[in-house]
Amino acid sequence: MVAPPEDDHLHHVIDTMALYVLDGGCAFEQAIMQRGRGNPLFNFLFELGSKEHTYYVWRLYSFAQVYLLVCMDHMTQMYLYFFNRNFRCS
């Protein structure tokens, strides 16, 4: 079972990190890992078996799924708009 960290600050850091990684990609994550090495606040990036890392990966995945659904819905609406507008059957 995936559970958020009990520490509210760490919870916020992980959620924010997941959002920024979704936007900036692997290069952003790698940059933070290089700068954050040794900082206990970013241990979740290095301790792959920890519950905090599990939460981070799950949060990144869940944000990505929402982003994908929003994009797909937007694309579908655009397609239907243009399809109905340009190819009307009389």
Order of alpha helices (4+ residues) and beta strands (2+ residues): alpha-alpha
